[in-house]
Structure formats: C-alpha cells, structure tokens
Amino acid sequence: MEEGEGVISSNKPDIRLSSPFSWRGDTFPPILDSEMPDHLSNIRDLGIPYIFDIHTHFFPETVMKLIWRWFDNVNWAIGYRLPEAERVERLHHNGIKRFTTLNYAHKANMASSLNDWTYANYRNWKGAVPFGTFYPEEGVIAYVKKAVEEYGFRGFKLHCEVSKLNLNRPELADTFHYLQKKQIPILIHTGTAPLPGEFTGIQFFKPFLETYPKLRVIVAHMGAHEISAYASLLEGYPNLGLDTTMVFVDFLATGKTLDVDSAIPYLEKYQNQIYFGSDFPNIPYNLNHPIRRFLDLPISNTAKQKILYQNAENLFFK
C-alpha cells in the first residue's frame, strides 16, 4: 500500500481517514502482517491443522483494481494490494491453507468469462477451492453445468447488492434446481451490509430458501444487519449456513448499531452450520485481526474447531 491510501505512513500514528465505515474503540489493528502471527500457536493448541477461509476473493487484475478504486473512494484502507502469488503467500503465512476463489458478475455476459478465468488460474494458488459464479441471462444453465461437470468447481458465489440480483427470478430456477440436486454450495451476499441493495434482505432471501429448501446455501456476513433473522432459519434448514466474514472485528462494515455480542451464542448453538470467512484481500486490517478476534470469543474449543476448519472440510471434501 502506498502512503495516503487510507492510512498514514508507518512511522506515524495509525489513523484512518474519515469514512462511512467506522471503527469500534479508539485504536485500530495494523494494516500489515506481523512477522509471525500470534494466532498460529493457538490454532495448533486447538488441534486445528490449518484454517479454512470460505470467503476469499480472486478477480482478474483489471476488475480487482476497479474494486479497490471503489474502496478508495470510501477510505476503506486495503493493505493487501499485492500480486496474486504474494496474496496467496499472505494466506499461508496466516495459517490459511484452504480458501475459496470468490468472484461475481455485475452485468450480463460476464459470469462465464470469469469462470473461464478462474479455471485457467486457480491451480496456481496452492490451497484454492474453485468457485464459479452466474447471472440471470440466456445460457446460464449451460455454463453452470460446464463449471461443475467439466471444470470441477466446488461452489458458486452470488452478490445480490452488486449484481442487483433478485434470487427469486424465474430465469434462475433451472440453475438452482440443478445445484440443489448436485448439492453444490452457493455462497450468497444477500444481507444489507455494508450497503443495502434493491434485492438484499431477509424479505427476498426467505422465499428463495422456501423454494429450494435443500439447496446448500451459505449466507455471507451472517446476513448482517439482520443476523438474528437469518440465524432463525438455521434450525429448519440444515443445509443453510452462515459465514463470519467481517462480523467479529473492530471495523464496523456490518453496521454501527449491530450488537455483535448478541450474535455470539449463535456460534455455539449452530456450530455445525457456521464457517469462518475473512473477505481477503479486501480488508482494512491484517489477517491476524479477524482470526485473533474469533479465537478470543467466549465459545467452546469444539465450536472454534468446527468453524475455523472442520465444517468447510466436511462441506467440500467429506
């Protein structure tokens, strides 16, 4: 990261510029990795061989730079503006040895090419679990089948806010039925944080889930701002999961008024349906921060083992 891009230089106090996204407390976690992250010994003590991060992003360079430009405009300081190979090294440095390749289309005639790009490159990223994406457009079921049956993709990512995507659109019915039959997971950004969208929120997600009750779905960011509403569905839908991305951190991307402490009991109660996620590389702090904060939560060691590692292993490799 260059000086001035959302953070003062390292020889001055660590100060973020003004932003619609604020911080909890008066101090900020550092942007850059430490030489030896202090959480590595803790995960070993828990019997966790490595962390499985279910929410990491890989885009073509031109697209990723456009995404970073958006974050610059809201002073969302990103420290991991590195080439892909170096970003993978940062994941491994922090004990994350398996991770997803999430990307998504914001317009028609984009998703299939993103899938082709992911397939051409993911083997260069040691530990990558390949994910595709799709969009409500002509030919969607054909390229989704190609991604599963030819490319061997393990899951898909959708972003309802960026893509202005209504999950209940009839054009996607065949695709959702196909993925439900194949039991291929879909990780969906359907919540209203950090910004609401035309088709985000529980009022769109609940009828979607009722239509495809056996579909394997993981809700990004635990559905924040509506964590309790999404968590209330876990009991009745055993194939539904939530990821912890940017919830239990000091950066309030999931809402200034969100009561994070009230969400902690869900981690214990639904420990088989929660997955650790980071949103790497688009995070305004180093990877040690979300891992350290999660390890410090007052939940059982068994819940930590499942959320940091075992649930994702079972989902993709059991």
C-alpha positions as CSV (number, residue, x, y, z in Angstrom):
1,M,0.0,0.0,0.0
2,E,1.2,3.5,-0.9
3,E,1.2,6.3,1.7
4,G,-2.0,8.3,1.7
5,E,-4.2,5.4,0.5
6,G,-6.5,5.4,3.6
7,V,-3.7,5.2,6.2
8,I,-0.9,7.4,7.4
9,S,2.7,6.1,6.9
10,S,4.1,3.5,9.3
11,N,6.2,6.0,11.3
12,K,3.2,8.0,12.3
13,P,0.1,7.0,14.4
14,D,-2.1,4.5,12.6
15,I,-5.0,6.8,11.7
16,R,-7.8,6.0,9.1
17,L,-9.3,8.8,7.2
18,S,-13.0,9.7,7.6
19,S,-15.3,7.1,6.2
20,P,-18.9,6.0,6.3
21,F,-17.5,2.8,7.8
22,S,-16.2,3.5,11.3
23,W,-14.2,1.6,14.0
24,R,-15.1,0.2,17.4
25,G,-13.0,1.9,20.0
26,D,-10.1,4.3,19.7
27,T,-7.4,2.1,18.4
28,F,-7.1,0.3,15.0
29,P,-5.5,-3.1,14.2
30,P,-2.4,-2.7,12.0
31,I,-2.8,-2.9,8.2
32,L,0.2,-5.1,7.6
33,D,1.0,-8.7,8.8
34,S,3.3,-9.3,11.7
35,E,6.5,-11.4,11.0
36,M,5.0,-14.3,12.9
37,P,1.2,-14.1,13.5
38,D,0.4,-14.7,17.2
39,H,-2.6,-16.9,16.5
40,L,-0.6,-19.8,14.9
41,S,0.3,-21.4,18.2
42,N,-3.3,-21.1,19.4
43,I,-4.8,-23.0,16.4
44,R,-2.2,-25.7,16.9
45,D,-3.2,-26.0,20.5
46,L,-6.8,-26.5,19.4
47,G,-5.8,-29.4,17.2
48,I,-6.5,-27.4,14.0
49,P,-4.1,-28.3,11.2
50,Y,-4.9,-25.1,9.3
51,I,-7.7,-22.6,8.8
52,F,-10.2,-23.0,6.0
53,D,-11.3,-19.5,4.9
54,I,-14.6,-19.8,3.0
55,H,-14.7,-16.1,1.9
56,T,-11.7,-15.0,-0.1
57,H,-11.7,-13.2,-3.4
58,F,-9.9,-13.6,-6.7
59,F,-10.7,-11.4,-9.7
60,P,-8.8,-10.7,-13.0
61,E,-6.4,-7.8,-12.2
62,T,-8.3,-5.2,-14.1
63,V,-11.5,-6.0,-12.2
64,M,-9.8,-6.2,-8.9
65,K,-8.3,-2.7,-9.4
66,L,-11.7,-1.3,-10.1
67,I,-13.0,-2.8,-6.9
68,W,-10.1,-1.3,-5.0
69,R,-10.8,2.1,-6.6
70,W,-14.3,1.9,-5.1
71,F,-12.9,1.2,-1.7
72,D,-10.5,4.1,-2.1
73,N,-13.5,6.4,-2.5
74,V,-14.8,5.5,0.9
75,N,-11.4,5.4,2.6
76,W,-11.5,1.6,3.2
77,A,-7.8,1.1,3.6
78,I,-6.6,-2.1,1.9
79,G,-3.1,-3.4,2.8
80,Y,-3.0,-6.5,0.6
81,R,-2.7,-4.7,-2.8
82,L,-0.3,-7.4,-4.0
83,P,0.1,-9.7,-7.0
84,E,-1.9,-12.9,-6.7
85,A,1.1,-15.0,-5.8
86,E,2.0,-12.8,-2.9
87,R,-1.6,-12.7,-1.7
88,V,-1.6,-16.5,-1.6
89,E,1.6,-16.3,0.4
90,R,-0.1,-14.0,2.9
91,L,-2.9,-16.5,3.3
92,H,-0.5,-19.3,4.0
93,H,1.6,-17.0,6.3
94,N,-1.5,-16.6,8.5
95,G,-2.3,-20.4,8.6
96,I,-5.0,-20.3,6.0
97,K,-4.1,-23.3,3.8
98,R,-7.5,-23.7,2.1
99,F,-9.6,-20.9,0.7
100,T,-12.2,-20.1,-1.9
101,T,-11.9,-18.2,-5.2
102,L,-14.9,-16.0,-5.0
103,N,-15.9,-13.6,-7.7
104,Y,-19.2,-12.4,-9.2
105,A,-20.6,-10.6,-12.2
106,H,-22.3,-7.2,-12.1
107,K,-23.7,-7.4,-15.6
108,A,-24.7,-9.9,-18.4
109,N,-22.1,-11.7,-20.5
110,M,-19.5,-11.5,-17.7
111,A,-20.0,-14.6,-15.5
112,S,-19.0,-17.2,-18.0
113,S,-15.7,-15.5,-18.7
114,L,-15.0,-15.1,-15.0
115,N,-15.5,-18.9,-14.7
116,D,-13.1,-19.5,-17.6
117,W,-10.5,-17.2,-16.0
118,T,-10.8,-18.9,-12.6
119,Y,-10.4,-22.4,-14.2
120,A,-7.3,-21.2,-16.1
121,N,-5.6,-19.8,-13.0
122,Y,-6.8,-21.4,-9.7
123,R,-4.2,-24.2,-9.8
124,N,-1.5,-21.6,-9.4
125,W,-3.0,-20.7,-6.0
126,K,-2.0,-23.5,-3.7
127,G,-4.9,-24.5,-1.5
128,A,-7.6,-22.8,-3.7
129,V,-11.1,-24.4,-3.8
130,P,-12.5,-23.2,-7.1
131,F,-15.8,-21.3,-7.1
132,G,-17.8,-20.1,-10.1
133,T,-20.5,-17.5,-10.5
134,F,-23.6,-16.9,-12.7
135,Y,-26.1,-14.3,-13.7
136,P,-29.7,-14.3,-14.9
137,E,-29.1,-14.4,-18.6
138,E,-29.5,-16.7,-21.6
139,G,-27.3,-19.8,-21.4
140,V,-26.8,-19.6,-17.7
141,I,-27.6,-23.3,-17.0
142,A,-25.2,-24.4,-19.7
143,Y,-22.2,-22.6,-18.4
144,V,-23.0,-23.6,-14.8
145,K,-23.1,-27.2,-15.8
146,K,-19.8,-26.7,-17.6
147,A,-18.3,-25.3,-14.5
148,V,-19.4,-28.2,-12.4
149,E,-19.0,-31.1,-14.8
150,E,-16.0,-30.0,-16.8
151,Y,-14.2,-27.6,-14.6
152,G,-14.9,-29.4,-11.3
153,F,-15.9,-26.3,-9.4
154,R,-16.9,-26.9,-5.8
155,G,-19.3,-24.0,-5.4
156,F,-20.6,-20.7,-6.6
157,K,-20.8,-17.1,-5.4
158,L,-23.6,-14.6,-5.9
159,H,-23.7,-10.9,-4.7
160,C,-27.3,-9.6,-4.6
161,E,-26.3,-6.0,-3.9
162,V,-23.5,-5.5,-6.6
163,S,-25.4,-7.6,-9.2
164,K,-28.8,-6.1,-8.4
165,L,-29.9,-9.7,-8.2
166,N,-33.3,-10.9,-7.1
167,L,-32.8,-14.6,-6.1
168,N,-36.4,-15.3,-7.0
169,R,-36.1,-14.5,-10.7
170,P,-37.6,-17.3,-12.8
171,E,-34.6,-17.3,-15.2
172,L,-32.5,-18.9,-12.5
173,A,-34.9,-21.6,-11.4
174,D,-33.4,-24.4,-13.6
175,T,-29.9,-23.4,-12.3
176,F,-30.9,-23.5,-8.6
177,H,-32.7,-26.8,-9.1
178,Y,-29.6,-28.3,-10.8
179,L,-27.3,-27.1,-8.0
180,Q,-29.7,-28.4,-5.4
181,K,-29.8,-31.8,-7.0
182,K,-26.0,-31.8,-7.2
183,Q,-25.6,-30.4,-3.6
184,I,-23.2,-27.8,-4.8
185,P,-22.9,-24.9,-2.3
186,I,-23.7,-21.3,-3.1
187,L,-22.2,-18.5,-1.0
188,I,-24.6,-15.6,-1.3
189,H,-24.2,-12.0,-0.2
190,T,-27.8,-11.3,0.5
191,G,-27.6,-9.1,3.6
192,T,-27.9,-5.3,3.7
193,A,-24.4,-4.6,4.9
194,P,-22.2,-2.8,4.3
195,L,-24.7,-1.2,1.9
196,P,-28.3,-2.2,1.2
197,G,-29.4,-3.1,-2.3
198,E,-32.7,-3.3,-4.2
199,F,-32.9,-7.0,-3.6
200,T,-31.0,-7.6,-0.4
201,G,-32.5,-8.5,2.9
202,I,-34.4,-11.3,4.6
203,Q,-37.6,-10.5,2.7
204,F,-36.0,-11.7,-0.6
205,F,-34.0,-14.5,0.9
206,K,-36.7,-16.3,2.9
207,P,-39.0,-17.0,-0.1
208,F,-35.9,-18.1,-2.1
209,L,-35.0,-20.6,0.6
210,E,-38.6,-21.9,0.8
211,T,-38.5,-22.6,-2.9
212,Y,-35.2,-24.5,-2.7
213,P,-35.2,-25.9,0.8
214,K,-32.5,-28.5,0.2
215,L,-30.1,-26.2,-1.6
216,R,-26.7,-25.8,0.1
217,V,-26.5,-22.1,0.9
218,I,-24.0,-20.1,2.9
219,V,-25.1,-16.5,3.8
220,A,-22.1,-14.1,3.8
221,H,-21.5,-11.8,6.8
222,M,-24.1,-13.9,8.8
223,G,-26.7,-11.8,7.0
224,A,-25.8,-8.6,8.8
225,H,-27.5,-6.3,9.6
226,E,-30.1,-9.0,10.1
227,I,-28.1,-11.7,11.8
228,S,-30.9,-12.9,14.1
229,A,-33.4,-13.1,11.2
230,Y,-31.0,-15.3,9.2
231,A,-29.9,-17.3,12.2
232,S,-33.6,-18.1,13.0
233,L,-33.7,-20.1,9.7
234,L,-30.8,-22.5,10.6
235,E,-33.0,-24.8,12.7
236,G,-35.4,-25.6,9.9
237,Y,-32.9,-25.7,7.1
238,P,-30.0,-28.0,7.9
239,N,-28.3,-27.2,4.5
240,L,-28.2,-23.5,5.4
241,G,-25.0,-21.9,6.8
242,L,-23.7,-18.5,7.7
243,D,-20.1,-17.2,7.4
244,T,-18.4,-14.9,10.0
245,T,-16.9,-12.5,7.4
246,M,-16.3,-9.0,8.9
247,V,-18.7,-9.6,11.8
248,F,-16.5,-10.2,14.8
249,V,-13.9,-7.5,14.0
250,D,-13.4,-3.9,15.1
251,F,-14.2,-2.5,11.7
252,L,-17.9,-1.7,11.5
253,A,-18.6,-2.7,7.9
254,T,-21.6,-4.7,9.1
255,G,-23.2,-1.8,10.8
256,K,-22.6,0.8,13.5
257,T,-25.6,-0.3,15.5
258,L,-25.1,-4.1,15.2
259,D,-24.9,-5.8,18.6
260,V,-22.1,-8.3,17.8
261,D,-22.2,-9.7,21.3
262,S,-25.8,-10.9,20.8
263,A,-24.6,-12.9,17.8
264,I,-22.0,-14.9,19.8
265,P,-24.5,-17.5,21.2
266,Y,-25.4,-18.5,17.6
267,L,-21.8,-19.7,17.1
268,E,-22.2,-22.2,19.9
269,K,-25.8,-23.2,19.2
270,Y,-25.3,-23.6,15.4
271,Q,-21.6,-24.6,15.4
272,N,-22.2,-27.2,12.7
273,Q,-23.6,-24.5,10.3
274,I,-21.1,-21.6,10.7
275,Y,-18.0,-21.1,8.6
276,F,-15.0,-18.8,9.1
277,G,-14.6,-16.1,6.4
278,S,-12.3,-13.1,6.1
279,D,-13.1,-11.2,2.8
280,F,-9.4,-11.2,2.0
281,P,-7.8,-9.3,0.3
282,N,-10.3,-6.5,0.6
283,I,-9.9,-5.9,4.3
284,P,-8.7,-2.8,6.1
285,Y,-6.6,-4.7,8.6
286,N,-4.2,-7.7,8.6
287,L,-5.5,-11.2,8.6
288,N,-4.4,-11.8,12.2
289,H,-7.1,-9.4,13.4
290,P,-10.3,-11.4,12.4
291,I,-8.6,-14.7,13.4
292,R,-7.4,-13.4,16.7
293,R,-10.8,-11.8,17.5
294,F,-12.5,-15.0,16.7
295,L,-10.2,-17.1,18.9
296,D,-10.9,-14.8,21.8
297,L,-14.7,-15.2,21.6
298,P,-16.3,-16.9,24.7
299,I,-17.3,-20.1,22.8
300,S,-16.1,-23.7,23.2
301,N,-13.0,-25.1,21.7
302,T,-15.1,-27.6,19.8
303,A,-17.1,-24.7,18.2
304,K,-13.9,-23.0,17.2
305,Q,-12.5,-26.2,15.6
306,K,-15.7,-26.7,13.6
307,I,-16.0,-23.1,12.4
308,L,-12.3,-22.5,11.6
309,Y,-11.7,-25.7,9.8
310,Q,-13.9,-28.8,10.1
311,N,-17.2,-27.5,8.8
312,A,-15.7,-26.4,5.5
313,E,-13.7,-29.6,5.2
314,N,-16.9,-31.6,5.6
315,L,-18.7,-29.4,3.1
316,F,-16.2,-29.8,0.3
317,F,-14.2,-33.0,1.0
318,K,-16.3,-35.4,3.0
